[in-house]
Amino acid sequence: MEHLRELRNRLVKSLLALVAGTIIGFLFFDQIYTFITRPYCGLPQDHMLRPGQCSLAVQGVFDAFLINLKIAALFGIVVSSPVWLYQLWSFVTPGLYRNERRYSMTFLALAIPLFLAGAALSYIVMDTGLTILLGFAPPDSVLIITITEFVNYVLIMLLVFGISFELPLLMVFLNVIGVLKHATVKKHRRMVIFVMFVFAGVATPGTDPFTMVMLAAPMVILFALAELFMYLREKRLPAGEDYSSLSDEEASPLDLGATDSDAPRS
């Protein structure tokens, strides 16, 4: 019951932070909407519904309200991420070993900047990806892009890029707690890089190779840095003294060098 009570308290704190962030998103909706539509509005507007104007279509009666709610809620998730990430780690950390617990807050402090860096990269390359995708439209066609479709495209890009930047950090964390060894990563390096490119091709909402490469290349670079960290860390460990996977309560091995002559005599 104590764990359930703690979980409830942490969920309530996380939800309160999310609600507060969502309210802020509603208050600054116009500025947020202008920011996320800037890549689209910067494209050549020959095929727009209103030539010379940046316009997105609204199809349903409830679309306008749902878009406001979606953008405000996602803004709230990002703004309140330090709170709910901290609550999550505070709930999980007591179940970790002491040596694992030392690194948890460090990785938590790195996770947020990495996610924001991935999201920022997706925003930077978004206009180029849209230019390639919309460039396939026939010369006499008119693009009718709904506001729901565009916002979903932006959110998928932000989330995919942001989460992808967390994967190398997860590798390092697994290595620190003794679950993933550098030898294993080295053995499957080519396969991992190949899977990264496949993942980038499937995860990105567009079919253009530019967006895929812009996602896969940073992932490969971060993977190489993570592998280098794993190699240097394991190289510095004294031979036979890596006890990162042992429990705090587990007894150390017996001294095999002891002999019967060391025992007290009766």
WODA-V95635 format. One record per pair of residues at least 4 apart in sequence whose C-alpha atoms are under 7 Angstrom apart, sorted by the first residue. I is the first residue (numbers start at 1). J is the second residue. If there is no record, write none. Layout:
[[I/J] [I/J]]
This chain:
[[1/5] [2/6] [3/7] [4/8] [5/9] [6/10] [7/11] [8/12] [9/13] [10/14] [10/87] [11/15] [12/16] [13/17] [14/18] [14/83] [14/84] [14/87] [15/19] [16/20] [17/21] [17/80] [17/83] [18/22] [18/76] [18/77] [18/80] [19/23] [19/76] [20/24] [21/25] [21/75] [21/76] [21/77] [21/79] [21/80] [22/26] [22/72] [22/73] [22/75] [22/76] [23/27] [24/28] [25/29] [25/72] [25/73] [25/75] [25/76] [26/68] [26/72] [28/32] [29/33] [29/72] [30/34] [31/35] [32/36] [33/37] [34/38] [37/41] [38/42] [39/43] [39/126] [39/127] [40/127] [41/54] [43/131] [45/51] [45/52] [46/51] [47/51] [47/141] [47/142] [47/143] [48/142] [48/143] [49/55] [49/142] [49/143] [49/144] [50/55] [56/145] [56/146] [56/147] [57/144] [57/145] [57/146] [57/147] [58/63] [58/146] [58/147] [59/63] [59/146] [62/66] [63/67] [64/68] [65/69] [66/70] [67/71] [67/148] [68/72] [69/73] [70/74] [71/75] [72/76] [73/77] [74/78] [75/79] [76/80] [77/81] [80/84] [81/85] [82/86] [83/87] [84/88] [85/89] [86/90] [87/91] [88/92] [89/93] [93/101] [96/100] [96/101] [97/101] [97/247] [97/248] [98/102] [98/248] [99/244] [100/104] [100/177] [103/107] [104/108] [105/109] [106/110] [107/111] [108/112] [110/114] [111/115] [111/166] [112/116] [113/117] [114/118] [114/165] [114/166] [115/119] [115/162] [115/163] [115/165] [115/166] [116/120] [116/162] [117/121] [117/162] [118/122] [118/161] [118/162] [118/165] [119/123] [119/158] [119/159] [119/161] [119/162] [120/124] [121/125] [122/126] [122/157] [122/158] [122/161] [125/129] [126/130] [127/131] [128/132] [129/133] [129/208] [129/210] [129/211] [130/134] [131/135] [132/208] [133/206] [133/208] [137/141] [145/149] [145/150] [146/150] [147/151] [148/152] [149/153] [150/154] [151/155] [152/156] [153/157] [153/205] [154/158] [155/159] [156/160] [157/161] [157/204] [158/162] [159/163] [160/164] [160/203] [161/165] [161/215] [164/219] [165/219] [166/170] [167/171] [168/172] [168/222] [168/223] [168/226] [169/173] [170/174] [171/175] [171/226] [172/176] [172/226] [172/230] [173/177] [174/178] [174/179] [174/180] [175/179] [175/180] [175/181] [175/230] [177/244] [177/245] [178/244] [178/245] [181/185] [182/186] [182/227] [182/230] [182/231] [183/187] [184/188] [185/189] [188/192] [189/193] [190/194] [191/195] [192/196] [193/197] [193/220] [194/198] [195/199] [196/200] [196/216] [197/201] [197/216] [198/202] [199/203] [200/204] [200/212] [200/215] [200/216] [201/212] [204/211] [204/212] [208/212] [209/213] [210/214] [211/215] [212/216] [213/217] [214/218] [215/219] [216/220] [217/221] [218/222] [219/223] [220/224] [221/225] [222/226] [223/227] [224/228] [225/229] [226/230] [227/231] [228/232] [229/233] [230/234] [231/235] [232/236] [233/237] [237/241] [237/242] [246/250] [258/262]]
